[in-house]
Amino acid sequence: MPLHRVIKTYRNGNKTDEVNYTESTTHSYIPENGVLSSVVQLFKYDVPVSVIPPSLTRVGDKTFILPSWIECHPLTTLKDINWTPPQPVQDKVKETFESKSGLGEYKTTYNPNNNTFKCNCMGFWRSKGNCKHVKALREKIKS
């Protein structure tokens, strides 16, 4: 059964923000005297990305979402929680290029986890991250 978030703004400028439980996805609301505006929306708790899936526990008269120990509404179910399992970490792609002047080699890397390229040549900085080594590695990855 879903949770609803109700935000009320009163004529005197005060605001209330509460989470309510209802038996259905619809939430009937009767405006109170002195309420200027009200917002009602379905509510889900967002939990941080974790290897461990969320679970619920009661300690005394309070309910918590584990493993992050987020205090929640007493009637919260696992369907009321947004959780995304962590994505597997991909290995960096590394390429080495010989210097045409024969003074060493340049190392170019691509990190697929955040889609970034890096190179230790001077052209990388001059071209704002788009040197010929990065272009070559980008082409290699595409094919």
Contacts in CASP RR format, 6 or more apart in sequence:
PFRMAT RR
TARGET T0000
AUTHOR 0000-0000-0000
METHOD contacts of the structure
MODEL  1
MPLHRVIKTYRNGNKTDEVNYTESTTHSYIPENGVLSSVVQLFKYDVPVS
VIPPSLTRVGDKTFILPSWIECHPLTTLKDINWTPPQPVQDKVKETFESK
SGLGEYKTTYNPNNNTFKCNCMGFWRSKGNCKHVKALREKIKS
1 21 0 8 1.000
1 22 0 8 1.000
1 23 0 8 1.000
1 24 0 8 1.000
1 75 0 8 1.000
1 77 0 8 1.000
2 21 0 8 1.000
2 22 0 8 1.000
2 24 0 8 1.000
2 25 0 8 1.000
2 42 0 8 1.000
2 43 0 8 1.000
2 79 0 8 1.000
2 80 0 8 1.000
3 19 0 8 1.000
3 20 0 8 1.000
3 21 0 8 1.000
3 22 0 8 1.000
3 42 0 8 1.000
3 43 0 8 1.000
3 44 0 8 1.000
3 73 0 8 1.000
3 75 0 8 1.000
3 76 0 8 1.000
3 80 0 8 1.000
4 19 0 8 1.000
4 20 0 8 1.000
4 21 0 8 1.000
4 22 0 8 1.000
4 27 0 8 1.000
4 40 0 8 1.000
4 41 0 8 1.000
4 42 0 8 1.000
4 43 0 8 1.000
5 17 0 8 1.000
5 18 0 8 1.000
5 19 0 8 1.000
5 20 0 8 1.000
5 39 0 8 1.000
5 40 0 8 1.000
5 41 0 8 1.000
5 42 0 8 1.000
5 43 0 8 1.000
6 16 0 8 1.000
6 17 0 8 1.000
6 18 0 8 1.000
6 19 0 8 1.000
6 20 0 8 1.000
6 27 0 8 1.000
6 29 0 8 1.000
6 38 0 8 1.000
6 39 0 8 1.000
6 40 0 8 1.000
7 15 0 8 1.000
7 16 0 8 1.000
7 17 0 8 1.000
7 38 0 8 1.000
7 39 0 8 1.000
8 15 0 8 1.000
8 16 0 8 1.000
8 32 0 8 1.000
8 35 0 8 1.000
8 37 0 8 1.000
8 38 0 8 1.000
9 15 0 8 1.000
9 35 0 8 1.000
9 36 0 8 1.000
9 37 0 8 1.000
9 38 0 8 1.000
10 16 0 8 1.000
10 34 0 8 1.000
10 35 0 8 1.000
10 36 0 8 1.000
11 34 0 8 1.000
11 35 0 8 1.000
11 36 0 8 1.000
13 36 0 8 1.000
19 43 0 8 1.000
19 73 0 8 1.000
20 27 0 8 1.000
21 73 0 8 1.000
21 75 0 8 1.000
25 42 0 8 1.000
27 40 0 8 1.000
29 38 0 8 1.000
29 40 0 8 1.000
31 38 0 8 1.000
43 80 0 8 1.000
44 80 0 8 1.000
44 81 0 8 1.000
44 82 0 8 1.000
45 65 0 8 1.000
45 70 0 8 1.000
45 72 0 8 1.000
45 76 0 8 1.000
45 80 0 8 1.000
45 81 0 8 1.000
45 82 0 8 1.000
46 82 0 8 1.000
47 54 0 8 1.000
47 65 0 8 1.000
47 68 0 8 1.000
47 70 0 8 1.000
47 81 0 8 1.000
47 82 0 8 1.000
47 83 0 8 1.000
48 68 0 8 1.000
49 84 0 8 1.000
49 85 0 8 1.000
49 86 0 8 1.000
50 67 0 8 1.000
50 68 0 8 1.000
50 83 0 8 1.000
50 86 0 8 1.000
51 85 0 8 1.000
51 86 0 8 1.000
52 66 0 8 1.000
52 67 0 8 1.000
53 83 0 8 1.000
53 85 0 8 1.000
54 65 0 8 1.000
54 66 0 8 1.000
54 67 0 8 1.000
54 68 0 8 1.000
54 78 0 8 1.000
54 81 0 8 1.000
54 83 0 8 1.000
55 65 0 8 1.000
55 66 0 8 1.000
55 67 0 8 1.000
55 78 0 8 1.000
56 63 0 8 1.000
56 64 0 8 1.000
56 65 0 8 1.000
56 66 0 8 1.000
56 72 0 8 1.000
56 76 0 8 1.000
56 77 0 8 1.000
56 78 0 8 1.000
57 63 0 8 1.000
57 64 0 8 1.000
57 66 0 8 1.000
58 64 0 8 1.000
58 74 0 8 1.000
61 74 0 8 1.000
62 71 0 8 1.000
62 74 0 8 1.000
63 71 0 8 1.000
63 72 0 8 1.000
63 73 0 8 1.000
63 74 0 8 1.000
63 76 0 8 1.000
64 70 0 8 1.000
64 71 0 8 1.000
64 72 0 8 1.000
65 72 0 8 1.000
65 76 0 8 1.000
65 81 0 8 1.000
72 80 0 8 1.000
73 80 0 8 1.000
89 113 0 8 1.000
90 112 0 8 1.000
90 113 0 8 1.000
91 112 0 8 1.000
92 109 0 8 1.000
92 110 0 8 1.000
92 111 0 8 1.000
92 112 0 8 1.000
93 109 0 8 1.000
93 110 0 8 1.000
93 112 0 8 1.000
93 137 0 8 1.000
93 141 0 8 1.000
94 107 0 8 1.000
94 108 0 8 1.000
94 109 0 8 1.000
95 107 0 8 1.000
95 108 0 8 1.000
95 109 0 8 1.000
95 133 0 8 1.000
95 136 0 8 1.000
95 137 0 8 1.000
95 140 0 8 1.000
96 105 0 8 1.000
96 106 0 8 1.000
96 107 0 8 1.000
96 108 0 8 1.000
97 105 0 8 1.000
97 106 0 8 1.000
97 108 0 8 1.000
97 121 0 8 1.000
97 133 0 8 1.000
97 136 0 8 1.000
98 104 0 8 1.000
98 105 0 8 1.000
99 105 0 8 1.000
99 106 0 8 1.000
106 119 0 8 1.000
106 120 0 8 1.000
106 121 0 8 1.000
106 133 0 8 1.000
107 119 0 8 1.000
107 120 0 8 1.000
108 117 0 8 1.000
108 118 0 8 1.000
108 119 0 8 1.000
108 120 0 8 1.000
108 133 0 8 1.000
108 134 0 8 1.000
108 136 0 8 1.000
108 137 0 8 1.000
109 117 0 8 1.000
109 118 0 8 1.000
109 119 0 8 1.000
110 116 0 8 1.000
110 117 0 8 1.000
110 137 0 8 1.000
110 138 0 8 1.000
110 141 0 8 1.000
111 117 0 8 1.000
111 118 0 8 1.000
117 129 0 8 1.000
117 134 0 8 1.000
117 137 0 8 1.000
117 138 0 8 1.000
118 124 0 8 1.000
119 129 0 8 1.000
119 131 0 8 1.000
119 133 0 8 1.000
119 134 0 8 1.000
121 131 0 8 1.000
121 133 0 8 1.000
123 131 0 8 1.000
123 132 0 8 1.000
124 131 0 8 1.000
124 133 0 8 1.000
124 134 0 8 1.000
END
